[in-house]
Amino acid sequence: MPATFTFSNNCREPIYPGVLTNPGRPAFPTTGFHLDPGARAHYDGVPATWSGRIWPRRRCSAHAPGGLSCASGDCAGRLECNGAGNQAPSTLAEFTLGGSGGNDFYDISNVDGFNVPLQIRPYGAGCAAVTCGADINAACPPELAARAADGTTVGCKSACVAFNTDEFCCRGDHGTPDRCKPNRYSEFFKQRCPQAYSYAYDDRSSTFTCASGANYSIVFCP
């Protein structure tokens, strides 16, 4: 049964959600749109086997038809991302609908960093809400801060995004759970958003399941 996704913007600024569908999966009804403060948007008919990521873009300005430049979360300078991914740092809402065991799987991830507080609220049997509601930007270590042209912090990079090392990115010699452990930067994110992924192997406390057939609400600045 197709799902309904509802988006709510509780932030004090416009948010431009971006959507990227994983390869080989049916498409989401949109790949990017505009959401004013206090506004809501509904998308029906989300395929029951959809899998992908959704993220907020902020501090955006429109230009040529279909063009959009965002200081945070940009996707190749377009309103509709059309297969382009998120510019890090971005808070991610990740979904795999109709997965193993007849379940949906969902999570909030700060593996690409953070830019806007976010909540996933499912509507279905045995489903739990997941929230990353802290203003991580306000406490972001200077070496992780992503700044707009005016110097304001518009996102907080993960250590992988900021330093691009095997140790922080869980790759190469650090590409297994036993070799890639939490670090002081991932713990900074985990302390503020304990339900969200803080690094690549943070599965145990960060992946949530719901019986297939649920509907989902995504709230920016819950």
ZAVEXMAR-832781 format. One record per residue (C-alpha): residue number from 0; residue in one letter; x, y, z. Coordinates in Angstrom, 1 decimal. Last residue first. Example, Ala and Ser with C-alpha at 12.3 -4.5 7.8 and 13.67 -1.06 7.14 Angstrom:
<recs>
rec domi 1 fiba S east 13.7 north -1.1 up 7.1
rec domi 0 fiba A east 12.3 north -4.5 up 7.8
</recs>
This chain:
<recs>
rec domi 221 fiba P east 10.2 north 20.2 up 16.0
rec domi 220 fiba C east 12.5 north 22.4 up 13.9
rec domi 219 fiba F east 11.7 north 20.6 up 10.6
rec domi 218 fiba V east 8.9 north 18.0 up 11.0
rec domi 217 fiba I east 8.7 north 14.9 up 8.9
rec domi 216 fiba S east 5.4 north 13.0 up 9.2
rec domi 215 fiba Y east 5.2 north 9.4 up 8.0
rec domi 214 fiba N east 2.5 north 6.9 up 7.0
rec domi 213 fiba A east 2.8 north 3.2 up 7.9
rec domi 212 fiba G east 2.1 north 0.4 up 5.5
rec domi 211 fiba S east 5.1 north -1.7 up 6.4
rec domi 210 fiba A east 5.4 north -2.4 up 10.2
rec domi 209 fiba C east 7.8 north 0.0 up 11.8
rec domi 208 fiba T east 11.5 north -0.2 up 12.4
rec domi 207 fiba F east 14.1 north 2.1 up 13.9
rec domi 206 fiba T east 17.9 north 2.4 up 13.3
rec domi 205 fiba S east 19.9 north 4.7 up 15.7
rec domi 204 fiba S east 20.8 north 2.9 up 18.9
rec domi 203 fiba R east 22.4 north -0.2 up 17.5
rec domi 202 fiba D east 23.3 north 1.2 up 14.1
rec domi 201 fiba D east 26.1 north 3.7 up 15.1
rec domi 200 fiba Y east 28.5 north 2.1 up 12.6
rec domi 199 fiba A east 28.8 north 5.1 up 10.2
rec domi 198 fiba Y east 29.0 north 7.9 up 12.8
rec domi 197 fiba S east 26.6 north 10.0 up 14.9
rec domi 196 fiba Y east 23.4 north 8.3 up 13.8
rec domi 195 fiba A east 20.5 north 9.9 up 15.5
rec domi 194 fiba Q east 18.5 north 8.9 up 18.7
rec domi 193 fiba P east 21.1 north 10.4 up 21.1
rec domi 192 fiba C east 20.9 north 13.8 up 19.5
rec domi 191 fiba R east 22.9 north 16.2 up 21.6
rec domi 190 fiba Q east 25.2 north 13.7 up 23.3
rec domi 189 fiba K east 25.5 north 11.7 up 20.1
rec domi 188 fiba F east 26.7 north 14.8 up 18.1
rec domi 187 fiba F east 29.5 north 15.6 up 20.5
rec domi 186 fiba E east 30.2 north 11.8 up 20.8
rec domi 185 fiba S east 30.8 north 11.7 up 17.0
rec domi 184 fiba Y east 33.4 north 14.4 up 17.4
rec domi 183 fiba R east 35.1 north 12.9 up 20.4
rec domi 182 fiba N east 35.4 north 9.5 up 18.6
rec domi 181 fiba P east 33.1 north 6.5 up 18.4
rec domi 180 fiba K east 34.8 north 3.4 up 17.0
rec domi 179 fiba C east 35.8 north 2.2 up 13.6
rec domi 178 fiba R east 38.1 north -0.8 up 13.8
rec domi 177 fiba D east 35.6 north -3.3 up 15.3
rec domi 176 fiba P east 32.8 north -1.9 up 13.2
rec domi 175 fiba T east 34.7 north -2.5 up 10.0
rec domi 174 fiba G east 36.2 north 0.0 up 7.5
rec domi 173 fiba H east 38.9 north 1.5 up 9.6
rec domi 172 fiba D east 41.8 north 0.0 up 7.6
rec domi 171 fiba G east 40.2 north 1.6 up 4.5
rec domi 170 fiba R east 36.9 north 3.2 up 5.5
rec domi 169 fiba C east 35.1 north 4.3 up 8.7
rec domi 168 fiba C east 35.0 north 8.1 up 7.7
rec domi 167 fiba F east 36.7 north 9.4 up 10.8
rec domi 166 fiba E east 39.6 north 6.9 up 10.8
rec domi 165 fiba D east 39.8 north 6.8 up 7.0
rec domi 164 fiba T east 40.3 north 10.6 up 7.0
rec domi 163 fiba N east 38.1 north 13.3 up 5.2
rec domi 162 fiba F east 38.8 north 16.0 up 7.8
rec domi 161 fiba A east 35.5 north 18.1 up 7.9
rec domi 160 fiba V east 33.2 north 15.7 up 6.2
rec domi 159 fiba C east 34.4 north 12.7 up 8.2
rec domi 158 fiba A east 34.4 north 14.7 up 11.4
rec domi 157 fiba S east 30.8 north 15.6 up 10.8
rec domi 156 fiba K east 30.1 north 19.2 up 9.7
rec domi 155 fiba C east 27.9 north 21.6 up 11.6
rec domi 154 fiba G east 25.6 north 23.8 up 9.5
rec domi 153 fiba V east 24.6 north 27.3 up 8.7
rec domi 152 fiba T east 27.1 north 29.2 up 11.0
rec domi 151 fiba T east 27.0 north 32.9 up 10.2
rec domi 150 fiba G east 30.1 north 34.4 up 8.5
rec domi 149 fiba D east 28.2 north 36.5 up 6.0
rec domi 148 fiba A east 29.2 north 34.2 up 3.1
rec domi 147 fiba A east 27.6 north 31.3 up 5.0
rec domi 146 fiba R east 29.6 north 29.2 up 7.4
rec domi 145 fiba A east 30.0 north 25.5 up 8.0
rec domi 144 fiba A east 31.4 north 24.9 up 11.5
rec domi 143 fiba L east 33.4 north 21.7 up 12.2
rec domi 142 fiba E east 36.7 north 23.4 up 13.2
rec domi 141 fiba P east 34.8 north 26.0 up 15.2
rec domi 140 fiba P east 33.1 north 23.3 up 17.4
rec domi 139 fiba C east 29.4 north 23.4 up 16.9
rec domi 138 fiba A east 27.4 north 24.6 up 20.0
rec domi 137 fiba A east 24.9 north 26.9 up 18.2
rec domi 136 fiba N east 24.8 north 24.7 up 15.1
rec domi 135 fiba I east 23.7 north 21.7 up 17.2
rec domi 134 fiba D east 20.4 north 23.3 up 17.9
rec domi 133 fiba A east 18.9 north 20.2 up 19.5
rec domi 132 fiba G east 15.8 north 18.5 up 18.2
rec domi 131 fiba C east 17.1 north 15.3 up 16.6
rec domi 130 fiba T east 13.9 north 13.3 up 17.0
rec domi 129 fiba V east 12.7 north 9.8 up 16.2
rec domi 128 fiba A east 9.0 north 8.8 up 16.8
rec domi 127 fiba A east 8.3 north 5.2 up 17.5
rec domi 126 fiba C east 6.2 north 2.8 up 15.5
rec domi 125 fiba G east 4.4 north -0.3 up 16.9
rec domi 124 fiba A east 1.4 north -0.1 up 14.6
rec domi 123 fiba G east 1.4 north 2.9 up 12.2
rec domi 122 fiba Y east 1.7 north 6.6 up 12.0
rec domi 121 fiba P east 5.4 north 7.5 up 11.9
rec domi 120 fiba R east 6.9 north 10.7 up 13.3
rec domi 119 fiba I east 10.3 north 11.6 up 12.0
rec domi 118 fiba Q east 11.8 north 14.7 up 13.6
rec domi 117 fiba L east 14.4 north 17.3 up 12.4
rec domi 116 fiba P east 16.6 north 20.0 up 13.7
rec domi 115 fiba V east 18.4 north 21.8 up 10.8
rec domi 114 fiba N east 22.0 north 21.8 up 9.5
rec domi 113 fiba F east 23.8 north 18.7 up 10.8
rec domi 112 fiba G east 26.7 north 16.6 up 9.7
rec domi 111 fiba D east 26.9 north 14.0 up 6.9
rec domi 110 fiba V east 26.9 north 11.2 up 9.5
rec domi 109 fiba N east 24.3 north 13.2 up 11.3
rec domi 108 fiba S east 21.6 north 10.6 up 10.5
rec domi 107 fiba I east 17.9 north 10.3 up 11.4
rec domi 106 fiba D east 16.6 north 6.8 up 10.9
rec domi 105 fiba Y east 14.0 north 4.7 up 9.1
rec domi 104 fiba F east 13.3 north 1.0 up 8.4
rec domi 103 fiba D east 10.0 north -0.2 up 7.2
rec domi 102 fiba N east 9.1 north -3.8 up 8.0
rec domi 101 fiba G east 7.7 north -6.8 up 6.2
rec domi 100 fiba G east 10.5 north -9.0 up 7.5
rec domi 99 fiba S east 13.1 north -7.4 up 5.3
rec domi 98 fiba G east 12.2 north -4.0 up 3.8
rec domi 97 fiba G east 8.9 north -2.5 up 2.6
rec domi 96 fiba L east 10.0 north 1.1 up 3.0
rec domi 95 fiba T east 13.7 north 1.9 up 3.4
rec domi 94 fiba F east 14.0 north 5.5 up 4.8
rec domi 93 fiba E east 16.6 north 8.0 up 5.7
rec domi 92 fiba A east 16.0 north 11.5 up 7.3
rec domi 91 fiba L east 19.3 north 13.4 up 6.9
rec domi 90 fiba T east 20.6 north 16.5 up 8.7
rec domi 89 fiba S east 22.9 north 18.2 up 6.2
rec domi 88 fiba P east 26.6 north 19.2 up 6.2
rec domi 87 fiba A east 27.1 north 18.3 up 3.5
rec domi 86 fiba Q east 25.7 north 19.1 up 0.0
rec domi 85 fiba N east 22.8 north 16.7 up -0.6
rec domi 84 fiba G east 22.6 north 14.5 up -3.6
rec domi 83 fiba A east 21.6 north 15.2 up -7.2
rec domi 82 fiba G east 19.1 north 12.8 up -8.7
rec domi 81 fiba N east 16.6 north 15.4 up -10.0
rec domi 80 fiba C east 17.2 north 17.9 up -7.1
rec domi 79 fiba E east 14.1 north 19.9 up -7.9
rec domi 78 fiba L east 14.9 north 23.5 up -6.7
rec domi 77 fiba R east 18.3 north 23.4 up -8.4
rec domi 76 fiba G east 21.8 north 24.6 up -7.6
rec domi 75 fiba A east 23.5 north 21.2 up -7.6
rec domi 74 fiba C east 21.7 north 20.0 up -4.5
rec domi 73 fiba D east 22.3 north 22.6 up -1.7
rec domi 72 fiba G east 22.2 north 21.4 up 1.9
rec domi 71 fiba S east 23.2 north 24.8 up 3.4
rec domi 70 fiba A east 24.0 north 28.1 up 1.8
rec domi 69 fiba C east 21.4 north 27.3 up -0.8
rec domi 68 fiba S east 21.3 north 28.3 up -4.5
rec domi 67 fiba L east 18.0 north 27.6 up -6.4
rec domi 66 fiba G east 17.4 north 27.4 up -10.1
rec domi 65 fiba G east 14.1 north 26.1 up -11.6
rec domi 64 fiba P east 13.7 north 29.2 up -13.7
rec domi 63 fiba A east 16.9 north 31.3 up -13.3
rec domi 62 fiba H east 17.6 north 32.5 up -9.7
rec domi 61 fiba A east 16.0 north 31.5 up -6.4
rec domi 60 fiba S east 17.8 north 32.1 up -3.1
rec domi 59 fiba C east 18.3 north 29.6 up -0.3
rec domi 58 fiba R east 19.3 north 30.1 up 3.4
rec domi 57 fiba R east 18.2 north 26.6 up 4.1
rec domi 56 fiba R east 18.0 north 23.1 up 2.6
rec domi 55 fiba P east 16.5 north 20.3 up 4.6
rec domi 54 fiba W east 17.1 north 16.6 up 3.9
rec domi 53 fiba I east 15.3 north 13.5 up 2.6
rec domi 52 fiba R east 16.9 north 10.2 up 1.9
rec domi 51 fiba G east 16.1 north 7.1 up 0.0
rec domi 50 fiba S east 14.1 north 3.9 up -0.3
rec domi 49 fiba W east 10.6 north 3.5 up -1.7
rec domi 48 fiba T east 9.1 north 0.0 up -1.6
rec domi 47 fiba A east 5.5 north 1.0 up -0.7
rec domi 46 fiba P east 5.7 north 3.7 up -3.4
rec domi 45 fiba V east 4.8 north 7.2 up -2.1
rec domi 44 fiba G east 1.3 north 7.7 up -3.4
rec domi 43 fiba D east 0.4 north 10.8 up -1.3
rec domi 42 fiba Y east 2.7 north 13.8 up -0.7
rec domi 41 fiba H east 1.5 north 16.3 up 1.7
rec domi 40 fiba A east 2.9 north 19.7 up 2.4
rec domi 39 fiba R east 2.7 north 21.9 up 5.6
rec domi 38 fiba A east 3.5 north 25.6 up 6.2
rec domi 37 fiba G east 4.4 north 27.3 up 9.5
rec domi 36 fiba P east 7.5 north 28.9 up 8.0
rec domi 35 fiba D east 7.4 north 28.5 up 4.2
rec domi 34 fiba L east 8.1 north 25.1 up 2.5
rec domi 33 fiba H east 9.6 north 25.0 up -1.0
rec domi 32 fiba F east 10.2 north 21.8 up -3.0
rec domi 31 fiba G east 12.6 north 19.1 up -4.0
rec domi 30 fiba T east 12.8 north 15.6 up -5.6
rec domi 29 fiba T east 9.0 north 15.0 up -5.8
rec domi 28 fiba P east 6.6 north 12.1 up -6.0
rec domi 27 fiba F east 9.3 north 9.7 up -4.7
rec domi 26 fiba A east 10.7 north 7.4 up -7.4
rec domi 25 fiba P east 10.7 north 3.6 up -7.4
rec domi 24 fiba R east 13.9 north 1.9 up -6.3
rec domi 23 fiba G east 16.9 north 0.7 up -8.4
rec domi 22 fiba P east 19.3 north 3.4 up -7.1
rec domi 21 fiba N east 18.2 north 5.1 up -3.9
rec domi 20 fiba T east 15.8 north 8.0 up -4.2
rec domi 19 fiba L east 17.1 north 11.5 up -3.3
rec domi 18 fiba V east 14.7 north 14.1 up -1.8
rec domi 17 fiba G east 15.4 north 17.8 up -1.0
rec domi 16 fiba P east 13.4 north 19.8 up 1.4
rec domi 15 fiba Y east 13.5 north 23.6 up 0.9
rec domi 14 fiba I east 13.0 north 25.3 up 4.3
rec domi 13 fiba P east 11.8 north 28.9 up 4.7
rec domi 12 fiba E east 12.8 north 30.6 up 7.9
rec domi 11 fiba R east 11.5 north 30.7 up 11.5
rec domi 10 fiba C east 11.4 north 26.9 up 11.6
rec domi 9 fiba N east 8.2 north 24.9 up 12.3
rec domi 8 fiba N east 8.1 north 23.6 up 8.8
rec domi 7 fiba S east 5.8 north 20.6 up 8.4
rec domi 6 fiba F east 6.2 north 17.8 up 5.9
rec domi 5 fiba T east 3.6 north 15.0 up 5.4
rec domi 4 fiba F east 4.5 north 11.7 up 3.7
rec domi 3 fiba T east 1.7 north 9.4 up 2.7
rec domi 2 fiba A east 2.4 north 5.7 up 1.9
rec domi 1 fiba P east 1.5 north 3.4 up -0.9
rec domi 0 fiba M east 0.0 north 0.0 up 0.0
</recs>
